[in-house]
Amino acid sequence: MSDSKEGTSRGGFALKILKGVGTPFFAVLLAVALGSLIMWLSGYDAVAAFRALYLGSFGTPKAIGDTLLRSTPLILTGLGLAYGFKANLFNIGAEGQLFMGGLTAAWLGVLIGTLPWYAAVPILIVAAMIAGAAWAFVPAILKAKIGAHEVITTMMFTYIAKYIVSWLVVGPLKAPGPIPQTNQIAPSAVLPRIQSLFSPETLQSFPFLALGRAHTGIFIAVIAAVVVWFMLKYTTLGYENRAVGLNPSAAETGGISVAATTVKALCISGALAGIAGAVEVMGVHGRIFDQFSSGFGFTGIAVALLAKNHPIGVIPAAILFGALSAGAGTMQLEAEVPQKIILIIQALVIFFVAADEVFTWKVKRRQKEAVSSVQ
Amino acid sequence: MPVLELRKITKVFPGVVANDRVSLTLERGEIVALLGENGAGKTTLMNVLFGLLPADSGEILVDGSVVKIKSPRHAIDLGIGMVHQHFMLIELLTVTENIVLGHEPAHFGVIDFATARAKVAELSKRYGLAVDPDARIMDLSVGAQQRVEILKALYQGARVLILDEPTAVLTPQEVRELFEVIDALVAEGLSVVFITHKLEEVLAVADRIVVVRDGTVVGETTPAETDDAGLACMMVGRDVVLRVEKGPSTCGGKVLEVDHLCVKDDRHLETVRSVTFSVCGGEIVAIAGVSGNGQTELIESIVGLRRPSGGSIQLKGEDITHASARRSIETGVSHIPEDRQRRGLILEFDIAENLVLGDHRHPPYARHGIMHRRAIGEGALKRVEDYDIRTPSVHVLASNLSGGNQQKVVVAREIGRGPELLVAAQPTRGLDVGSIEFVHRQILNERDAGKAVLLISLELEEVLSLADRIYVMFEGQLVHEFAAGEADADTLGYYMTGGGSKKFGVVSDDATNDDERTEGDE
């Protein structure tokens, strides 16, 4: 921003961040408070539960690693959703695009054989992006040409994607053995664990680097977040994306093709979900099977919502949801609180963020009324 | 004893004193015009009176006794009715259903529509408010919808009627009808507060004129004591040029050539029917017409928002008949849309971002798909200065600007681009005299710089004062052409409503021709 006119710059920037972060933070606090109340009413020890939740998500380097592991695909699907939301598109089918990205990575990962990692990894990621984008392309065209609502079409495409994977892992792509899964991908295509980047001595002297199962896909996710942020703020593509999202009629009058922008937005959203599938395959499982995603595409909706569609905000939002799911196991084990309570807390977070949206919308409307009544 | 009296009403919004000790009285059977620029505080005052906003201080007297009006419902019970700028009607319900809403005559929960309908019909007849009680709101013209709003207030027992900018959305003919209705109302002993910023209306209809500026009453007068120049001066606080001064036009070669153009509307009806005309460089050509006679479709096809079904459009010899909006802009067509909030601006974008819309792909604002925020900011600062856009910063959201300043943003962008052809649709709709003067000046500057200007306006005053040539559009065709100075408002009005049209009388089933006009066809 070039605030050449006056000093809104620094103070204004800080205030903007505070405003942006304030309500989601408050929503999380409220969710924790209400979650505690629910636990207490159900006869559980809420304090012990949250202590265990914390231990299981941030308590040890390994726990932090678990949190990061689960956050990685959520950052990517969250970004995809946020990018779509900015164009006023609800890509509810990110899960399907994620499956197609994962499938492509698993299939090519076996095929590439002995390619070095610096070739293998980019090829797989780009291929997964193309696959995710392609899976969003048909719903995008349907939306742009005949106005078919993307919520319906992308959702339907999710089912198709899942069943294609189900079929492939028992059929053509099935690895030898009793388990319905594909072959292990080539070692050069695997995203290494973060701790494997350091020597045992380094890990000994810096134990916080022993991040367990966390893999280097997190870096890909963070880079993607920065790229999406840059796209939205500094490129004509992002400008047109936001313009169409906010006022398609004015965008059209300004020479922006609403149809083309819609197609681009959904495809970019799909490409991001495709990367999420690829990093899950390349960093966690090494192959694809039926249940390789635990609904990352759907949780991505909540992540984008909590982040208020801000690409950088998606990172902490994804980490929060990652931490909740990472800590859930410990919570059940140590505080004997059922894991499902975590789902309630997740739902409460979403509820309070959404409630805030409604609230700000009302305040805005009141302000607008006040302003227009001055005129 | 006045039916209504406001004493020293003060209302402060954060950062703005909207009303500063405003006093106003209204006698029985009187029409008081509340005149002021946009943002002068007229609407705030009426919202206080109607119970929509609490006053910070001051008091309201109805029939001589002090009341505290807590809600619109309360105001209605006190006999105060209000017709808002934006109608508050339910589109899918009928006229009668809308009117009785909230006061339904009912027996044991069953609405007695026969009684309601009869009462509506009776009111409608008594005050000359012609409207079909069984028509759905969505099928009515804007003028008819307004009559429904007035009927609703009367049905609720209003003795004081507040009309907030009632003529902003009306055609000249509808305005005349509205004035007749107002006369009928005061003849029956009602009192009317008429809010406006249009001078000629005030002079035509008011008994007394109260002028507000910056939240305070700056003067009170009567139509007999003043004229439009005097009122404009009171309202703006300085002398205003009401009539634009302009020299003769010189044709610098044809810029826009439209040949036998046919365009269909969204319902696939041919609303532009074989239209042929041209615009020279250095010339302002106006198309006058009653709203809904094909002007919108004509503009949209010229600026690339709608595909013509026949004929051709050329810009400086280049065929742009089927050009996209993007190509149209890049060939040199600028477009001030008739609805700035819907088509002209992205309200949630800041001023700087709005100022590059349409140029956002090109240097200096962008290269290779990367936008240069510094260049955009600097360009915006220049435009804000050149076009006198009143804002603390170029990073203020467009939604936070007043209507006049929003329009200046659109004008700055479209003219600042340096087009060959400027298509200006209703460029001063809803603006106050100060802003109108400014926008007119800008349009004339374009003409004097040798650019072609196509002006589409419902305001006859605007057409008459700006245009070098005038076409009248009626039912999709250009029915008459005038040179500047050849026409006056009455002649234009005659042709606009179908008089002298070759088609007159032949146009079969619809009663589009005189008083009844475009009911249900907007």
Interface residues (C-beta under 8 A of the other chain):
Chain A: M1 S2 D3 S4 K5 E6 T8 Y234 T235 T236 L237 Y239 E240 R242 A243 L246 N247 S249 A250 A251 E252 T253 G254 G255 I256 S257 K368 A370 V371 S372 S373 V374 Q375
Chain B: F13 V16 A18 N38 G39 G41 T43 T44 N47 L52 L53 V303 G304 L305 S324 A325 R326 R327 S328 I329 E330 H335 P337 R342 R343 G344 L345 I346 L347 E348 F349 E353 L357 G358 H360 R361 A366 G369 I370 M371 R373 R374 I376 G377 E378 L381 P392 S393 V394 H395 S399 N400 S402 G403
